Amino acid sequence: MDRRSKSVRGYVNFPVDNPEYKNSGEGGMYVQLVVSDAQKDFDKRWMICSGSNALITMAESLIGDDVHLEPKIDYVNTPLDKWRELELQGAENFHFPRIEKEEETSNKAAWGFMGRYLSCEYLAVVNLGSTGWSGWRVDNSGHWKCTYQDLTPEGQALYDKIKELYQGFGDLYLLTWLDT
């Protein structure tokens, strides 16, 4: 296993040799492409029949996505207890709407304590890339986060094809995760 190394797999150009980043040694990063299933009107959804939505479980630390602007956090001078409050204002709150609502988690009897760690509904989830490298900006402004430009040509082609498939029915997001 290449955890905590510069090994890379998949369709993401992780900047493992970029001098703007250092390897924090936390265990690695991975990127998922998800397609939201935002349409709540069942007559206008992509799925003609019911079922087949994808959910993911928050298993690692979500750094963010390529759509939601993350709050600027001064990680050196901001008290640790404030980090969480600020981080929830971005992608995590969108993709995991029940994360801070343990007592309100629907279907608690069926899901138990894990319900709060389930994502919103997606039409598709694709693991695009993985590395043992954990990118942290040398200027202490946060972790590396994947954008469309960080995908390999094959990754961009796959992204574009999935966007074409679900056009008008869901939005695409690149989720960047940190394996801690």
N, C-alpha and C positions, 0 to 999 in steps of 0.2 A: 504494500500500500504506500502511496506517495503523499500521504497527509503531511502538511507543513513543508512541502517542497515546491519547486517551480513547475512541476508537472502540470500539463494542461490537456484536457480532453474535450472534444466537441467543437461547436461552431462559435466560440467566443474568443476574441483576442484579448485575453487578460493582460494588463500591462505589467507583467512580471519583471521586466527589465527597465521600466520607465523610472528615471531618477526622481520624479515628483512623488513617488510612492515608496514606502518601505514595507517589508514583510513583517507584520506584527507577530507572526508565529502562532496565531490563534487556532489554526487547524485547516483553513481553506475557505473557499468561496464557491458558490454555484449560482447559475442563472436559469430561471424558468420563464418561458413565454406562456402567459395565460390570456384567455379571451373571456371577457366578462359576459355574463348573461343578464344584461341590464334590463332587457325588455320584460316588463311585468304583465303586459297584456298578452294573454295566452294565444289569442288569435293572430298576433304579430311576431311571435317568437320563431327562432330558427328551427327548433325541434317541432315537428308537426305532431308527433305523438308525445306522450309524457315520459319523463325519466331521462336517463343518460347525462345528467349534469355531473360535472367533476367538482370535487372539493379537495382541498389540500389541508393537511394538518400542520400547524406551526411547529416545526421540529427543531428549528435553529433560529438565529437572530436575523430578522428581516432588516436589511439595510435601507431598502426603499425600492421604488420603481422609477421608471423613466418618464412618468407623466406628472405625478404629484410633486410639487415643490416641497422639499423638506425644510423645516425651520433651520435657520443658521444657529448652530450651537457652538459656543466657545468652550470646547471640551476641557481646556486647561483651567479656565476661571469659573465655569459654571458648577455649582454644587451637584454632586452625583445624584441626589434625590430629585433634582429638577430636570435631569436628562430625560427621564421616562415621560414626564409630563409634556415636554416639548416634542419628543419623538412621536407621541401618539397623535399629533396634529396632522400628520402626513399620511403616507401610504399604508402604514400599519392599521390605522383606524378604518380606512376604506376597505382593505382586503380582509381584515379580521374584525368585523364590526361588533363582535361579542366579547372581545378579549378582556375588556375591563368591566364586563357585566356578568360576572359569574352567577350571581343570584337570579339574573333575569334570563339566563340561557334557555332558549326554548328546547323542548324535548329532553330536558335534563334527565328524566328517568331512562331514556334510551341511550343517551350519550355519556351520562355521568359527568365527571369533571372535565372531560375532553371537549365537550360542546363549545366551550369558550375559545378553544384553539382551532376551531374549524373555520375555514375561509368562507367568503361569500361564494355564490354559485358561479361556476365557469362553464363555458362551452367546450373548452380545451385547455389542457395543461401539457407543456412539452419541456423536458429538461434539455436545455441548449448547450450547457457547458459546465465544466467543473475543473477546479484546480486545488492544489495543496497550499497555494499562496494566499495570504490574507493581506489585502492592500489597504494601507493607512497612509494618508497624505503626510508628507514630511513637514508641512506647515501646520500640522495638527488641526486641520479643518474637517476631518472625518474620513470615512472609508471610501474606497472606490465604488462606483455604482455604474452598472452597464447601461449603455444607450444603443440605439440602432447602429450608430457609427462604430461601435465596438464589436459588432458581429462580423464574422468572416464573410466572404462573398456567398458561401453556401448558406450561412446563417441568415443573411439578408434575403436570399432567394426563398428560403423556407418561411421566414417572417412574411414576406410579400405574398406568398401563395396562401398562407393561413389567413392573412388579411383579406385577400380576394374571396376566399371560401365563406367567411363570416361577414362580409361587407354589409353594413346597414343593420346588423343584428347584435354586434358586440364590439367592444373596444379592446385593443391589444395593450398589454403591459409587460415589460421586462422586469421581473422581480430579481433583485440581487440579495443573496443570503450569505451570512457569515457562519461558518461552522466553528462554534466556540468550544 
